[in-house]
Amino acid sequence: MSKTVWIINQYASTPATALGGRHYYMAREMAKKGYAVYIIGSASHHLLREKPAFNSAFKLEEVEGFRFVWVKMPSYGNAHSKKRVLNWVLFPWRIRKLLQVIPDRPDTILCSSPSPLAFLGAQWLARKLNARLVFEVRDIWPLTLTELGGHSPNNPLIRLMQWVEDKAYRDSSAVVSNLKNSVEHMASRGMAPEKFTWVPNGFSMDEVNLNSPLNAKAESQLPEGKFLVGYTGTLGVANALDTLICAAEQLKGHSGIAFVLVGDGKEKPALKKLVASKALANVYFVDPIPKVEIQAMLARFDGCYIGWLDDPIYRFGIGANKIPEYLFSGKPVIHSYSGACDPVEEVGGGFRVGAEDEKQLADAVLKLYRMSPEERAAMGANGRRAALEQYEYGQLADKLSKVLFE
């Protein structure tokens, strides 16, 4: 009889509704291996592109070998809406009724952050069903809210989250995270270190094997005959894209170099305005592309950029989805990062420069530009080899399955 896992992630999605992401790929790979997998997520949150429509309290959907369980929740507009906080409180209460909805009883329940409050509902279910309970940390909350968001540790909601986080570390059978160095924080909050397993984000071999070509519109938005340094993904504050634009300004005298930002996000209008204010002709914006076309886009780049804010929260490591995709592309990566456990530097897949340091970034781009094609190819090969060895979702699903069931 196959083992069953319920994965509770309030912000989960499928490629049809948003990006899919970590749990979609993990579930798909685990289903291939014979596990019965259910992902439980909110039917209304700010990361969904298309919200599923239904009238009942829950909706079960068959998705590529596993089942997705949508939980009816109040709608809200954006990440900063007060209704989002209401959803944090409601979600653990509503998932208690999953007993009446899901036919297969779980051997293990995996409860994933960022909001730790869902753990209360997951623990209630685990006790009721005599299931093993595993806690997963993708963003360390409430620490992220206090260090990056500037909220007071004495805020009543922050104190509640802190109590739940500490409880989750104590009461879970195991703890997993995509942040390699987070075990130090967890141990400081009372977790036994031997409970911890690092399971990074990855890339889907099935997806890249589709070899989907780049659509004609995106092709037309790329400059011809330039050395391209590019970024793909959400155009938000966290990835320090203003630093990339400032580096582009320093290199505007090098007519052979161009910078490409692919995607959409809240910061896109401000970034376009910044480019216009600096009168830069070497920065290009490309509309969002389907995820299956990412590798085709990366193949057009000579180097990939990813950056972060210069903030102490990154002392626990980084878990970006983009890094495995960049490494697999076989292109050198310029990582603007001042935190711990740099996955690009560790494998020799590119250059590391200081976070938010436009001068170092410009120098790294120039260094990459002046390298021979063979030197760049060798650096990219290091990254691709590491991606195949460490970040393929089939392997990561095996690693996670051992934590869940063994």
C-alpha positions in Angstrom: 0.0 0.0 0.0 1.4 3.4 -1.0 2.3 6.0 1.6 0.2 9.2 1.7 1.3 12.8 2.4 -0.7 15.9 2.8 1.3 19.0 2.0 -0.2 22.1 3.6 1.0 25.3 1.9 -1.4 28.2 2.0 0.3 29.9 -1.0 0.6 26.8 -3.2 -0.4 26.9 -6.8 -0.4 25.1 -10.1 1.1 26.3 -13.4 -2.5 27.0 -14.6 -3.1 29.3 -11.6 0.3 30.8 -11.0 3.9 29.5 -11.1 3.4 26.1 -9.6 6.7 26.1 -7.7 8.4 23.9 -5.2 5.5 21.8 -4.0 3.9 21.3 -7.4 7.1 19.8 -8.7 7.8 17.8 -5.6 4.2 16.4 -5.7 4.5 15.4 -9.3 7.8 13.6 -8.8 6.6 11.8 -5.6 3.4 10.7 -7.5 5.7 9.1 -10.1 7.3 7.1 -7.4 4.0 5.7 -6.2 3.2 8.0 -3.3 -0.3 9.4 -2.8 0.1 13.2 -2.6 -2.4 15.9 -1.7 -1.4 19.6 -1.8 -3.7 21.8 0.3 -3.7 25.5 -0.6 -5.8 28.7 -0.4 -8.1 29.4 -3.4 -7.5 33.1 -2.9 -4.1 34.7 -2.3 -2.0 37.5 -3.9 0.3 35.1 -5.8 -2.4 33.6 -7.9 -2.7 34.7 -11.5 -6.0 32.8 -12.0 -8.2 32.0 -9.0 -10.1 28.7 -9.1 -13.9 29.2 -9.1 -16.2 27.0 -7.0 -19.1 27.4 -4.6 -18.3 24.8 -1.9 -15.9 25.0 1.0 -13.3 22.8 -0.8 -12.5 21.7 -4.3 -10.4 18.6 -5.2 -8.6 18.7 -8.5 -6.6 16.0 -10.3 -3.2 17.5 -11.3 -0.6 15.3 -13.0 -0.8 12.2 -10.8 -1.6 14.0 -7.5 -4.5 15.9 -6.1 -4.8 19.6 -5.3 -7.2 20.6 -2.6 -8.4 24.2 -2.8 -9.7 25.8 0.3 -12.3 28.6 0.0 -10.9 31.8 1.5 -11.8 35.5 1.6 -10.4 37.4 -1.4 -7.9 40.2 -1.0 -6.0 42.5 -3.3 -2.3 42.5 -2.5 0.4 41.3 -0.1 0.0 44.3 2.2 -3.8 44.0 2.6 -5.2 43.6 6.1 -7.4 40.8 4.8 -4.2 38.8 4.2 -3.7 38.7 8.0 -7.3 37.5 8.4 -6.6 34.7 6.0 -3.6 33.6 8.1 -5.9 33.2 11.0 -8.8 31.6 9.1 -6.7 29.1 7.1 -5.6 26.8 10.1 -9.2 26.7 11.3 -10.8 25.8 7.9 -8.3 23.0 7.1 -9.6 21.1 10.2 -12.5 20.0 8.0 -10.2 18.2 5.6 -11.1 15.1 7.5 -14.4 15.1 5.7 -12.9 15.9 2.3 -9.8 13.8 1.6 -10.4 10.1 1.3 -6.9 9.0 1.9 -5.6 9.3 5.5 -2.0 10.7 5.7 1.0 8.9 7.0 2.7 12.3 7.2 1.5 15.9 7.1 4.0 18.5 5.8 3.2 22.0 6.9 5.1 24.7 5.0 5.7 28.4 5.9 5.9 31.4 5.4 3.0 32.1 7.7 3.6 29.8 10.6 0.0 30.0 11.9 -1.1 27.1 9.5 1.0 24.8 11.8 -1.8 25.0 14.4 -4.3 23.4 12.0 -1.7 20.9 10.7 -0.9 19.8 14.2 -4.6 19.4 15.1 -5.0 17.2 12.0 -1.8 15.2 12.7 -3.0 14.4 16.2 -6.5 13.5 15.1 -5.2 11.2 12.4 -2.1 9.9 14.2 0.1 11.1 11.4 3.7 12.2 11.5 4.2 15.9 11.4 7.0 17.7 9.4 7.5 21.5 9.4 9.0 23.2 6.4 10.6 26.7 6.5 10.9 28.6 3.2 11.0 32.1 4.8 11.8 32.5 8.4 8.8 34.2 9.9 8.3 36.3 12.0 12.0 37.2 11.7 11.6 38.3 8.1 8.8 40.6 9.2 10.9 42.2 11.9 14.3 42.4 10.1 13.1 43.2 6.6 9.6 44.6 7.3 10.5 46.7 10.3 7.7 45.4 12.5 8.2 45.4 16.2 8.9 42.1 18.0 6.3 43.2 20.6 3.5 43.5 18.0 0.8 41.0 19.3 0.6 39.3 15.9 4.4 39.0 15.7 4.5 37.5 19.2 1.8 35.0 18.3 3.8 34.0 15.2 7.0 33.6 17.3 5.1 31.4 19.8 3.9 29.2 16.9 7.3 29.1 15.2 9.0 27.9 18.5 6.2 25.4 19.0 6.7 24.0 15.5 10.4 23.4 16.0 9.7 21.6 19.3 6.7 19.6 18.3 7.5 18.5 14.7 9.1 15.1 14.1 11.4 16.7 11.5 12.1 20.1 10.0 13.2 20.8 6.5 14.2 24.1 4.8 15.5 25.4 1.5 17.8 27.7 3.5 21.0 25.8 4.1 22.2 27.8 7.2 18.8 28.1 8.9 19.5 25.3 11.3 21.5 27.8 13.5 18.4 30.0 13.9 16.1 27.0 14.5 18.4 25.6 17.2 18.5 29.0 18.9 14.7 28.8 19.1 14.7 25.4 20.8 14.9 22.9 17.9 17.0 19.8 18.3 19.6 20.2 15.4 19.3 16.5 14.4 15.7 17.2 13.2 17.0 19.4 10.4 17.4 18.5 6.7 18.3 20.9 3.9 16.1 20.4 0.8 16.7 23.2 -1.7 14.5 24.4 -4.5 15.3 22.9 -7.9 14.4 22.7 -11.6 12.2 20.3 -13.4 13.9 17.9 -15.9 10.6 17.2 -17.6 10.1 20.9 -18.1 13.5 21.6 -19.6 13.3 18.5 -21.8 10.3 20.0 -23.6 12.8 22.4 -25.3 10.1 25.0 -25.7 11.2 27.7 -28.1 11.1 31.4 -27.2 7.9 33.1 -28.4 8.2 35.6 -31.3 7.2 38.6 -29.2 9.9 38.0 -26.7 12.4 37.4 -29.4 11.5 40.8 -31.0 12.1 42.6 -27.7 15.8 41.4 -27.4 18.6 43.4 -29.0 20.7 41.8 -31.7 24.4 41.5 -31.7 25.0 42.4 -28.0 26.6 40.7 -25.1 23.5 40.1 -22.9 23.4 40.1 -19.1 19.9 39.1 -18.2 17.4 38.6 -15.3 14.2 36.6 -15.4 11.5 36.6 -12.8 9.5 39.0 -10.7 10.5 42.6 -10.9 10.3 43.3 -7.2 12.3 45.1 -4.5 14.0 42.0 -3.1 16.1 41.3 -6.2 17.9 44.8 -6.2 17.2 45.4 -9.9 17.9 49.1 -9.4 21.5 48.1 -8.6 21.6 46.3 -12.0 20.4 49.5 -13.7 23.0 51.6 -11.9 25.7 49.1 -13.1 24.3 49.5 -16.6 24.7 53.3 -16.3 28.4 52.8 -15.4 28.9 50.6 -18.5 26.9 52.7 -21.0 30.1 53.6 -22.8 30.6 49.9 -23.7 28.2 49.7 -26.7 28.6 45.9 -27.0 27.0 45.2 -23.6 23.3 45.2 -22.9 21.1 44.4 -19.9 17.7 42.5 -20.2 15.0 42.3 -17.5 12.4 39.7 -18.3 9.1 39.6 -16.4 6.6 41.7 -14.5 6.1 43.0 -11.0 5.2 45.9 -8.8 8.6 47.6 -9.3 8.5 47.5 -13.1 7.1 51.1 -13.6 9.7 52.5 -11.2 12.5 50.6 -12.9 11.4 51.8 -16.3 11.3 55.4 -14.9 14.8 55.0 -13.5 16.1 53.8 -16.9 14.4 56.8 -18.6 15.7 59.3 -16.0 19.3 58.1 -16.7 18.6 58.1 -20.5 20.0 54.5 -20.8 19.9 52.9 -24.2 21.5 49.6 -23.0 18.6 48.3 -20.8 15.8 46.4 -22.3 12.5 45.2 -20.8 10.9 42.0 -22.0 7.3 40.9 -21.3 6.7 37.9 -19.0 7.2 34.5 -20.7 5.8 31.1 -19.9 8.0 29.1 -17.4 8.6 26.4 -20.1 10.4 29.1 -22.2 12.8 30.2 -19.5 15.7 28.0 -20.7 15.2 29.2 -24.2 15.5 32.8 -22.9 18.6 32.0 -20.8 20.2 30.4 -23.9 20.1 33.9 -25.4 22.0 35.4 -22.4 25.8 35.5 -22.1 25.5 35.9 -18.3 22.7 35.7 -15.8 22.1 38.2 -13.0 20.5 37.7 -9.6 20.8 40.0 -6.7 19.5 40.7 -3.2 19.3 43.5 -0.7 22.2 43.9 1.7 20.4 42.6 4.7 21.4 40.3 7.6 18.3 38.0 7.1 20.4 36.3 4.3 22.9 35.0 6.9 20.7 31.8 6.8 21.3 31.2 3.1 19.2 31.7 0.0 16.6 29.5 -1.6 15.7 31.2 -4.9 14.0 29.2 -7.6 16.0 31.1 -10.2 19.4 29.9 -9.1 19.0 26.2 -10.1 17.4 27.3 -13.4 20.4 29.7 -14.1 22.9 27.0 -13.2 21.3 24.4 -15.4 21.4 26.8 -18.4 25.2 26.5 -18.5 25.6 30.3 -18.4 27.8 32.1 -15.9 25.9 33.7 -13.1 26.7 37.0 -11.5 25.3 36.9 -7.9 25.0 40.1 -6.0 24.8 38.7 -2.5 26.3 39.3 0.9 24.7 36.4 2.8 25.9 32.9 3.7 26.0 29.7 1.7 26.2 31.2 -1.8 25.2 28.3 -4.2 26.9 30.0 -7.2 30.2 30.6 -5.5 30.3 27.2 -3.9 30.2 25.4 -7.3 32.3 27.9 -9.3 29.4 28.8 -11.5 30.0 32.5 -11.7 31.0 35.6 -9.8 29.9 36.8 -6.4 29.8 40.5 -5.7 28.5 42.5 -2.8 24.8 43.0 -2.4 23.7 46.4 -3.7 27.2 47.3 -4.9 26.8 48.7 -8.4 30.6 49.2 -8.8 31.5 45.6 -8.1 28.6 44.5 -10.3 29.7 46.6 -13.2 33.3 45.3 -12.8 32.1 41.7 -12.8 30.0 42.3 -16.0 33.1 43.8 -17.6 35.3 40.9 -16.4 32.8 38.4 -17.9 32.6 40.3 -21.1 36.4 40.3 -21.5 36.8 36.5 -20.8 37.2 34.2 -23.7 34.1 32.1 -24.8 36.0 29.0 -23.6 36.4 30.5 -20.1 32.8 31.5 -19.9 31.7 28.0 -21.1 33.9 26.3 -18.4 32.3 28.4 -15.7 28.8 27.7 -17.0 29.6 23.9 -17.2 30.5 24.0 -13.5 27.0 25.4 -12.8 25.2 22.9 -15.0 27.0 20.0 -13.4 26.0 21.2 -9.9 22.4 21.6 -11.1 22.3 18.0 -12.3 23.9 16.7 -9.2 22.1 18.7 -6.5 19.0 20.5 -7.8 16.9 18.2 -10.0 13.4 17.8 -8.6 13.4 14.0 -9.0 16.4 13.7 -6.7 15.0 16.3 -4.3 11.7 14.4 -4.1 13.7 11.3 -3.0 15.4 13.4 -0.4 12.2 14.8 0.9 10.5 11.4 0.9 13.1 10.0 3.2 12.3 12.8 5.7 8.6 12.3 5.3 8.4 8.6 5.6 11.6 7.2 7.1 
